[in-house]
Amino acid sequence: MDAMSDPAAARRGYLRGQLDEAIVSSTWLEHLQLWYADAAADPAVVEANAMQVATVDAAGHPSVRTVLLKGFDDRGVVFYTNYESAKARDLEANPYAAAVLVWLSQERQVRLSGPVTRLERAETEAYFDSRPRGSQLSAWASPQSTVVPSRAVLEDAAQAVEQRFAGSDVPAPPNWGGYRVTPEVVEFWQGRADRLHDRIRYRLDGDSWVIERLAP
Ligand SMILES: Cc1cc2nc3c(=O)[nH]c(=O)nc-3n(C[C@H](O)[C@H](O)[C@H](O)COP(=O)(O)O)c2cc1C
């Protein structure tokens, strides 16, 4: 394996920033807002809102996949998906998730975990109404996470849906909607020189949040 393709030989120093428990925001939300704004403004970040969400099935086996973060506030972080997907089945068995956002050009990672709830239907519908029509139709056409015999079957399903809703607005499918992960722990990681990175964790302790530094 040459040096370019050998992951053991890949070695970048992390020098862009630092994170100090004396100056971090007083809430995880404010800190996430700051870092999200930095990531969104950085042309080197593709899809600042790409977030990996891990779930656990009834047998205790974890799965992780990328979704798009579509909102966050003091109640938690929101993403949208199919309520009959594999992840939705996991969340029925174990309504708890871990998520990670990584912005490599910023040398930053945010991890969080906590209980998961479905959004109120009105909130899902308001978001669905804002989506491009093509995405709305695909939400109807795709039985997410099921085995399909071919791409043609999916394209036929998309066409059938297009005919069904021709000339009218596309409502949110009943099996599609949002989830909110309400964090109990949020960790901000900033890469530092010589792998002596900064990790600051906000941890819910009863009713109050504890801010503490973790060893890298
Ligand atoms: C950049 C990116 C964004 C994605 N966004 C979403 C999303 O917002 N919602 C979603 O259900 N799947 C999204 N996916 C697809 C998921 O990663 C996954 O394939 C799908 O949700 C099925 O996962 P499951 O079978 O574990 O339920 C995205 C994938 C990528 C790579």
PDBQT file of the ligand as one rigid body, heavy atoms in Angstrom, charges set to zero:
ROOT
HETATM    1  C1  LIG A 301     -25.917  13.048   3.244  1.00  0.00    +0.000 C 
HETATM    2  C2  LIG A 301     -27.043  12.105   3.579  1.00  0.00    +0.000 A 
HETATM    3  C3  LIG A 301     -28.239  12.618   4.069  1.00  0.00    +0.000 A 
HETATM    4  C4  LIG A 301     -29.297  11.770   4.395  1.00  0.00    +0.000 A 
HETATM    5  N1  LIG A 301     -30.425  12.298   4.956  1.00  0.00    +0.000 NA
HETATM    6  C5  LIG A 301     -31.416  11.487   5.343  1.00  0.00    +0.000 A 
HETATM    7  C6  LIG A 301     -32.541  12.000   6.056  1.00  0.00    +0.000 A 
HETATM    8  O1  LIG A 301     -32.627  13.200   6.376  1.00  0.00    +0.000 OA
HETATM    9  N2  LIG A 301     -33.529  11.127   6.413  1.00  0.00    +0.000 N 
HETATM   10  C7  LIG A 301     -33.448   9.802   6.103  1.00  0.00    +0.000 A 
HETATM   11  O2  LIG A 301     -34.389   9.070   6.443  1.00  0.00    +0.000 OA
HETATM   12  N3  LIG A 301     -32.395   9.274   5.469  1.00  0.00    +0.000 NA
HETATM   13  C8  LIG A 301     -31.369  10.085   5.089  1.00  0.00    +0.000 A 
HETATM   14  N4  LIG A 301     -30.275   9.554   4.458  1.00  0.00    +0.000 N 
HETATM   15  C9  LIG A 301     -30.249   8.095   4.176  1.00  0.00    +0.000 C 
HETATM   16  C10 LIG A 301     -29.869   7.330   5.441  1.00  0.00    +0.000 C 
HETATM   17  O3  LIG A 301     -28.482   7.402   5.662  1.00  0.00    +0.000 OA
HETATM   18  C11 LIG A 301     -30.318   5.853   5.384  1.00  0.00    +0.000 C 
HETATM   19  O4  LIG A 301     -29.824   5.244   4.213  1.00  0.00    +0.000 OA
HETATM   20  C12 LIG A 301     -31.838   5.704   5.412  1.00  0.00    +0.000 C 
HETATM   21  O5  LIG A 301     -32.451   6.618   6.302  1.00  0.00    +0.000 OA
HETATM   22  C13 LIG A 301     -32.243   4.283   5.811  1.00  0.00    +0.000 C 
HETATM   23  O6  LIG A 301     -31.733   4.004   7.094  1.00  0.00    +0.000 OA
HETATM   24  P1  LIG A 301     -32.302   2.796   7.986  1.00  0.00    +0.000 P 
HETATM   25  O7  LIG A 301     -32.505   1.636   7.035  1.00  0.00    +0.000 OA
HETATM   26  O8  LIG A 301     -31.242   2.535   9.010  1.00  0.00    +0.000 OA
HETATM   27  O9  LIG A 301     -33.597   3.250   8.595  1.00  0.00    +0.000 OA
HETATM   28  C14 LIG A 301     -29.185  10.379   4.157  1.00  0.00    +0.000 A 
HETATM   29  C15 LIG A 301     -27.974   9.856   3.672  1.00  0.00    +0.000 A 
HETATM   30  C16 LIG A 301     -26.917  10.706   3.407  1.00  0.00    +0.000 A 
HETATM   31  C17 LIG A 301     -25.607  10.122   2.939  1.00  0.00    +0.000 C 
ENDROOT
TORSDOF 0
